[in-house]
């Protein structure tokens, strides 16, 4: 028996239902609770992964046969007509040196993901020097950010407890946006000039390390353009022309950086999850 609310929805004109699907797909989500914490190697900061990964797109596809069919039709039109405007967004809050990733915009299946923006948000951090340079190898925060990128490329959008992907994603662009939140909640004050200078240095640091990833060829064939943004500043690099090496680099290896499939991911549910996105 069809629930009354679903029956009422399906009685709406198709054009209205399609607009509702688009609205649901492009409505930003609130960051989810992270309950599975993984500490990085060498006692470095870790990542608090969400225990589950729910997206509006997947929810629509699992709702009913008719809604699934109509959603796939809307997704096909979206990908054919407005693919350059379909942006997936990953929120990454930084609290106490812990990275908390959560999808906040997932308007299309992962197989159709072309543009990914990562919002790196720092809470209650006025001076970011300790997060990006000094003792701690290439950086305190870039280490978990690097691991997060590695898990996405090799294990998919679920990040945690997923076996390696049979085919890795191919993004046209990957942008990391740097923002700061709640900068006034302090008993002491740092001159705004020093705060802005520190943030600009952080932007340059992230851009520099992304450039190293590009030059090592780690993203060749996976991401066409990668870069960072902070305010009016932007630094984008093309990945074409760089060959992938067998190692990340001696400087990064000594701090536990790893690029590749994580052998600890052994759960066999990825194939079933991937099939959900396919047209029946």
C-alpha positions in Angstrom: 0.0 0.0 0.0 1.4 3.4 -1.0 1.6 5.9 1.9 -0.9 8.8 1.5 1.9 11.4 1.4 3.7 9.6 -1.4 0.5 9.1 -3.3 -0.3 12.8 -3.0 3.2 13.7 -4.2 2.9 11.4 -7.3 -0.4 13.0 -8.2 1.4 16.3 -8.8 2.2 17.2 -12.4 5.5 15.8 -13.6 7.0 19.2 -14.1 6.4 20.1 -10.5 7.8 16.8 -9.3 11.0 17.4 -11.4 11.4 20.8 -9.8 11.1 19.3 -6.4 13.7 16.7 -7.2 16.1 19.4 -8.3 15.4 21.4 -5.2 16.1 18.4 -3.0 19.3 17.6 -4.9 20.7 21.1 -4.6 19.6 21.9 -1.0 22.7 22.2 1.2 22.9 19.7 4.1 23.9 20.4 7.7 27.2 18.8 8.6 26.6 15.3 10.2 27.9 14.0 13.5 31.3 12.3 13.3 31.7 9.3 15.5 34.5 7.3 13.9 37.9 8.8 14.8 41.2 7.8 13.1 44.4 9.2 14.4 47.1 9.9 11.8 50.5 8.2 12.0 53.4 9.7 14.0 50.9 11.1 16.6 49.8 13.7 14.1 46.2 15.1 14.0 43.5 12.7 12.9 40.2 12.7 11.1 36.7 12.2 12.6 34.8 10.4 9.8 31.0 10.4 9.8 29.6 7.0 10.9 27.2 7.0 8.0 27.0 8.8 4.6 23.5 9.8 3.6 22.9 11.9 0.5 19.6 13.3 -0.9 20.4 11.7 -4.2 20.7 8.3 -2.8 17.6 8.7 -0.7 15.5 9.6 -3.7 16.9 6.6 -5.6 15.9 4.3 -2.8 12.4 5.8 -2.3 10.3 3.9 -4.9 10.6 2.6 -8.4 8.8 5.5 -9.9 10.7 8.2 -8.0 13.9 6.4 -8.7 13.1 6.4 -12.5 12.1 10.1 -12.4 15.2 11.0 -10.4 17.5 9.3 -12.8 15.8 11.1 -15.7 16.3 14.5 -13.9 20.0 13.6 -13.2 20.6 12.7 -16.8 19.2 16.0 -18.0 21.2 17.9 -15.4 24.4 16.1 -16.4 23.8 16.8 -20.1 22.7 20.4 -19.8 24.2 21.9 -16.7 27.2 19.7 -15.8 29.5 22.7 -15.3 27.1 24.1 -12.6 26.7 20.8 -10.7 29.1 21.2 -7.7 29.6 18.7 -4.9 30.6 20.3 -1.7 32.5 18.8 1.3 32.6 20.6 4.6 35.8 20.1 6.6 35.7 21.8 9.9 39.0 22.0 11.9 38.6 21.8 15.7 41.4 21.1 18.1 43.6 19.8 15.2 40.9 17.3 14.2 39.5 17.3 10.7 35.7 16.7 10.6 34.5 15.9 7.0 30.9 15.9 6.0 29.1 16.2 2.6 26.9 19.3 2.5 26.0 19.3 -1.2 25.7 16.1 -3.2 23.5 16.9 -6.2 24.4 13.9 -8.4 25.7 10.3 -8.2 29.4 10.0 -7.5 29.9 8.6 -11.1 28.7 12.0 -12.4 30.9 14.1 -10.0 32.9 16.6 -12.0 33.4 19.6 -9.7 34.3 19.2 -6.0 34.8 22.1 -3.6 36.2 21.4 -0.1 35.3 24.1 2.5 38.2 24.0 5.0 36.7 25.9 8.0 38.8 26.8 11.1 36.9 27.3 14.3 38.2 29.6 17.0 41.7 29.9 15.5 43.2 33.4 15.3 46.8 32.5 14.6 47.2 29.5 12.2 51.0 29.3 12.2 51.0 26.1 14.4 48.5 24.4 12.1 50.5 24.8 8.8 54.2 25.0 9.6 56.8 24.5 12.3 57.2 21.1 14.0 55.1 18.4 12.4 56.5 17.7 9.0 54.9 19.3 6.0 52.1 20.6 8.2 49.8 19.8 11.1 46.5 20.2 9.1 47.6 19.3 5.6 48.4 15.8 6.8 44.8 14.7 7.5 43.7 16.8 4.5 46.1 14.8 2.3 44.7 11.5 3.8 41.2 12.6 3.2 41.9 13.3 -0.5 43.7 9.9 -0.8 40.7 8.1 0.7 38.3 9.9 -1.7 40.3 9.0 -4.8 40.9 5.3 -3.8 37.8 4.5 -1.7 35.1 6.8 -2.9 32.8 9.3 -1.4 32.1 7.2 1.7 35.7 7.6 2.8 35.6 5.1 5.6 35.2 1.3 5.5 34.9 1.0 1.8 37.1 -1.4 -0.4 39.1 0.1 -3.2 37.1 1.4 -6.2 37.2 -0.5 -9.4 37.3 2.8 -11.3 38.6 5.9 -9.7 36.8 9.3 -10.0 37.7 11.8 -12.6 37.2 15.4 -11.6 37.4 18.4 -13.8 38.2 20.6 -10.8 39.0 20.3 -7.1 39.0 23.5 -5.1 39.9 23.9 -1.4 38.3 27.0 0.1 39.9 28.4 3.3 37.6 30.2 5.8 37.7 31.1 9.5 34.7 31.1 11.9 34.1 32.6 15.4 37.3 34.5 15.4 36.1 36.8 18.2 35.7 34.3 21.0 39.0 34.9 22.7 40.1 36.4 26.0 43.2 37.8 24.3 43.5 39.7 21.1 45.9 39.5 18.2 46.2 42.5 15.9 44.0 42.0 12.8 47.0 42.8 10.6 48.8 39.8 12.0 45.7 37.6 11.7 45.3 38.5 8.0 49.0 38.0 7.3 48.8 34.6 9.0 45.8 33.5 6.9 47.5 34.6 3.7 50.5 32.6 4.6 48.2 29.6 5.2 46.7 30.0 1.8 50.1 30.1 0.2 51.1 27.1 2.2 48.1 25.0 1.1 48.7 26.2 -2.6 52.3 25.2 -2.4 51.6 21.7 -1.0 48.8 21.1 -3.6 51.4 22.1 -6.2 53.7 19.4 -4.8 51.0 16.8 -5.2 50.4 17.9 -8.8 54.2 17.8 -9.6 54.5 14.3 -8.1 51.8 13.2 -10.6 49.5 11.8 -7.9 46.4 13.3 -9.4 47.2 12.9 -13.1 44.2 11.3 -14.8 42.1 11.8 -11.7 41.8 15.6 -11.4 42.3 18.0 -14.2 42.6 21.2 -12.1 43.3 21.6 -8.4 43.8 24.7 -6.3 43.0 26.8 -3.3 40.9 29.9 -2.6 40.9 32.4 0.2 38.9 35.6 -0.2 40.0 37.2 -3.5 43.1 35.0 -3.8 43.1 31.9 -6.0 45.8 29.6 -7.2 44.8 26.8 -9.7 47.1 24.3 -11.3 46.7 21.9 -14.2 47.7 18.3 -13.5 48.3 17.3 -17.1 51.9 16.5 -18.1 53.1 15.1 -14.7 53.9 11.4 -14.4 52.9 9.6 -11.2 55.9 8.3 -9.2 56.1 5.3 -6.9 56.6 7.3 -3.7 55.2 10.5 -2.2 58.6 11.8 -1.5 61.2 11.3 1.2 60.3 14.4 3.2 56.6 13.4 3.4 57.2 9.6 3.8 59.1 10.2 7.1 55.9 11.7 8.5 53.7 8.8 7.6 52.1 10.2 4.4 50.7 7.4 2.2 49.1 7.5 -1.2 47.2 4.5 -2.4 44.7 1.9 -1.3 44.3 1.4 2.4 44.5 -2.4 3.0 42.5 -2.0 6.3 39.3 -1.3 4.3 37.8 -4.8 3.8 34.1 -4.4 4.0 32.4 -5.8 0.8 29.5 -3.4 0.6 30.9 -1.0 -2.0 29.6 -3.0 -5.0 26.1 -3.0 -3.7 26.3 0.7 -2.9 27.6 1.4 -6.4 24.8 -0.5 -8.1 22.3 1.8 -6.4 23.3 4.6 -8.8 22.9 2.6 -12.0 19.8 2.8 -14.2 17.6 -0.2 -13.8 
